[in-house]
Amino acid sequence: MQIHITPRHLRLTAAIHQAAAAQVSLVEDLGTEIVGAHVVLLHDDVAKPADRYTVKIHLAIRGPDLHAEQSAEDLYIALEKAVDKLCRQLRKRKTVLKDKVRVRAQRASEAEKSGIGSSKKQVSSKKAARKAK
């Protein structure tokens, strides 16, 4: 996975870069289909003290992309909160996909048990009925 880190109005130090890369790698453990991540680190001097630092993360994955934005008084706290938000989104997405597979399999087995799924037998019996007339 490629990680792009973009600082805006702050200097990107090695410690900030390492912390951002470590946090985003935690997200990678949840989803294997992640293509890339773009992390934008913002610093706003005129914002309220509780919203001085903002972190925006964009994950490129198969299907619709995921986005998270979080503000806090400290850059590392904002980064951690944004990653937590992405983790929740990925877990929800994974659960929805698993449920879809489970429902499809359950419907297929129910159709097979009731005989609805055997469309070849139905078609052949309809053809036999037509020939008998």
C-alpha positions in Angstrom: 0.0 0.0 0.0 1.3 3.4 -0.9 1.0 6.1 1.8 1.1 9.8 0.7 1.4 12.3 3.5 0.8 16.0 2.7 1.5 18.6 5.4 -0.3 22.0 5.1 0.9 24.9 7.2 3.2 22.8 9.3 6.7 21.2 8.9 6.7 17.4 8.3 9.2 16.0 10.8 10.5 12.5 10.9 8.5 11.8 14.0 5.2 13.0 12.5 5.9 11.0 9.3 6.6 7.9 11.3 3.5 8.3 13.5 1.3 8.8 10.5 2.7 5.8 8.7 2.4 3.6 11.8 -1.3 4.6 12.3 -2.2 4.0 8.7 -0.5 0.6 8.8 -2.9 -0.4 11.5 -5.7 0.2 9.1 -4.0 -2.0 6.6 -4.3 -5.0 9.0 -8.1 -4.7 8.7 -8.4 -4.7 5.0 -6.3 -6.4 2.5 -7.8 -4.7 -0.6 -6.4 -1.3 0.3 -4.7 0.2 -2.7 -3.4 3.4 -1.2 -3.8 6.1 1.5 -3.6 9.8 1.3 -3.1 11.6 4.6 -3.4 15.4 4.8 -2.2 17.1 8.0 -3.5 20.7 8.5 -2.5 23.3 11.1 -4.8 26.3 11.6 -3.6 29.1 13.9 -6.9 31.0 13.8 -9.1 28.1 14.6 -10.4 27.4 18.1 -7.7 25.8 20.3 -9.7 22.5 20.4 -9.6 22.4 16.5 -6.0 23.6 15.8 -4.9 20.4 14.0 -7.0 18.6 11.4 -6.2 15.2 9.8 -8.0 14.1 6.7 -7.4 10.5 5.4 -8.6 9.1 2.1 -8.3 5.3 1.6 -8.4 4.0 -2.0 -10.0 0.6 -1.9 -11.9 -1.6 -4.3 -15.4 -0.2 -4.5 -16.3 3.2 -2.9 -13.4 4.9 -1.2 -13.4 5.7 2.5 -12.8 9.1 4.0 -12.3 10.4 7.5 -11.6 13.8 8.9 -10.9 14.7 12.5 -9.8 17.8 14.4 -8.2 18.1 17.8 -5.8 20.3 19.9 -2.9 17.9 19.2 -1.8 16.5 15.9 -1.2 13.0 17.2 -4.7 12.8 18.9 -6.4 14.0 15.7 -4.5 11.3 13.7 -5.5 8.6 16.1 -9.1 9.6 16.1 -9.2 9.7 12.3 -7.7 6.3 12.1 -10.2 5.0 14.6 -13.0 6.4 12.4 -11.5 4.6 9.4 -11.2 1.3 11.3 -14.9 1.5 12.2 -15.8 2.1 8.6 -13.7 -0.8 7.4 -15.2 -3.2 10.0 -18.7 -2.1 9.0 -17.9 -2.6 5.3 -16.4 -6.1 6.0 -19.5 -7.1 8.0 -21.8 -6.0 5.3 -19.9 -8.0 2.6 -19.9 -11.1 4.8 -23.6 -10.8 5.5 -24.3 -10.5 1.7 -22.4 -13.7 1.1 -24.1 -15.5 4.0 -27.6 -14.4 2.7 -26.9 -15.5 -0.8 -25.7 -18.9 0.4 -28.7 -19.3 2.7 -31.1 -18.4 -0.1 -29.4 -20.9 -2.5 -29.6 -23.7 0.0 -33.3 -23.0 0.7 -34.1 -22.8 -3.0 -32.3 -26.1 -3.5 -34.3 -27.8 -0.7 -37.6 -26.5 -1.9 -36.9 -27.5 -5.5 -37.2 -23.9 -6.8 -33.5 -23.8 -7.7 -33.7 -26.8 -10.0 -34.8 -24.9 -13.1 -33.4 -27.5 -15.5 -35.9 -30.1 -14.1 -38.7 -27.6 -14.5 -37.9 -26.7 -18.1 -37.5 -30.4 -19.1 -40.8 -31.3 -17.4 -42.5 -28.4 -19.3 -41.1 -29.6 -22.6 -42.3 -33.1 -21.9 -45.8 -31.8 -21.1 -45.8 -29.9 -24.4 -44.8 -33.0 -26.4 -47.5 -35.1 -24.7 -50.2 -32.7 -25.9 
